[in-house]
Amino acid sequence: MATPTETVPSRKHSHAHQDANPLIPATRRSHASRRRAERLEADLAKARKVIEVQGKLSARLEHLATDSAPATHGETT
């Protein structure tokens, strides 16, 4: 058993030592920012692919619509 003159390190004390290091919160923020950026880049890549596919689909539908449109007398399309 510890005498009154002895100090017993507590978990709170050792944890406080980590928080006293200013690099730890900055590192956490940096890692969180990096993860967020990676997630947003993936979302952007998906959105670009959707836009590309929609553009191709629109062009094909337009092509089908003009090819299957009934010919009118004397008018050109």
Phi and psi in degrees as a GROMACS rama.xvg file:
@    title "Ramachandran Plot"
@    xaxis  label "Phi"
@    yaxis  label "Psi"
@TYPE xy
-77.1313  139.268  ALA-2
-83.4606  162.62  THR-3
-57.8897  -24.5335  PRO-4
-84.2438  -17.1277  THR-5
-85.1892  145  GLU-6
-108.177  137.754  THR-7
-110.88  118.866  VAL-8
-65.88  137.119  PRO-9
-107.246  163.338  SER-10
-63.4001  -36.1817  ARG-11
-61.9084  -39.8785  LYS-12
-65.4337  -46.3709  HIS-13
-67.6252  -34.3272  SER-14
-68.7649  -38.6117  HIS-15
-63.3783  -33.2301  ALA-16
-63.3074  -40.3141  HIS-17
-64.9674  -42.8721  GLN-18
-68.8698  -22.132  ASP-19
-70.9874  -22.397  ALA-20
-75.6798  114.123  ASN-21
-67.9806  -16.1014  PRO-22
-75.0907  -26.9559  LEU-23
-64.5484  -51.5703  ILE-24
-62.4881  -37.7714  PRO-25
-64.8464  -39.5511  ALA-26
-65.4273  -41.5404  THR-27
-61.4518  -44.9282  ARG-28
-63.4525  -39.9315  ARG-29
-62.886  -44.7544  SER-30
-65.075  -41.6295  HIS-31
-64.3904  -41.1567  ALA-32
-64.4036  -40.7315  SER-33
-64.5225  -43.5737  ARG-34
-62.6801  -41.7502  ARG-35
-63.2745  -43.7753  ARG-36
-61.9669  -42.5235  ALA-37
-63.1582  -41.3234  GLU-38
-65.1049  -42.6173  ARG-39
-67.6071  -36.7575  LEU-40
-64.1936  -38.9477  GLU-41
-65.6599  -42.0753  ALA-42
-62.8211  -40.6021  ASP-43
-64.2297  -41.9258  LEU-44
-61.7975  -41.1019  ALA-45
-63.927  -44.2739  LYS-46
-62.4112  -41.1364  ALA-47
-63.1858  -39.9001  ARG-48
-65.4005  -41.901  LYS-49
-61.302  -44.5716  VAL-50
-62.167  -41.6192  ILE-51
-61.5936  -46.7017  GLU-52
-65.3653  -41.1673  VAL-53
-62.6834  -39.657  GLN-54
-62.5475  -44.7193  GLY-55
-64.5062  -42.0708  LYS-56
-63.7312  -43.225  LEU-57
-60.6254  -43.5733  SER-58
-63.3312  -41.9488  ALA-59
-66.2817  -42.193  ARG-60
-64.0765  -39.8246  LEU-61
-64.1185  -42.0366  GLU-62
-62.3273  -44.2815  HIS-63
-63.8053  -39.8056  LEU-64
-65.6032  -40.405  ALA-65
-75.3697  -32.7429  THR-66
-71.5821  -33.0878  ASP-67
-97.7953  1.58568  SER-68
-68.8534  137.759  ALA-69
-67.1044  139.957  PRO-70
-72.0148  137.706  ALA-71
-105.906  159.127  THR-72
-72.1724  116.208  HIS-73
76.7086  -4.65247  GLY-74
-104.408  144.519  GLU-75
-114.509  151.918  THR-76
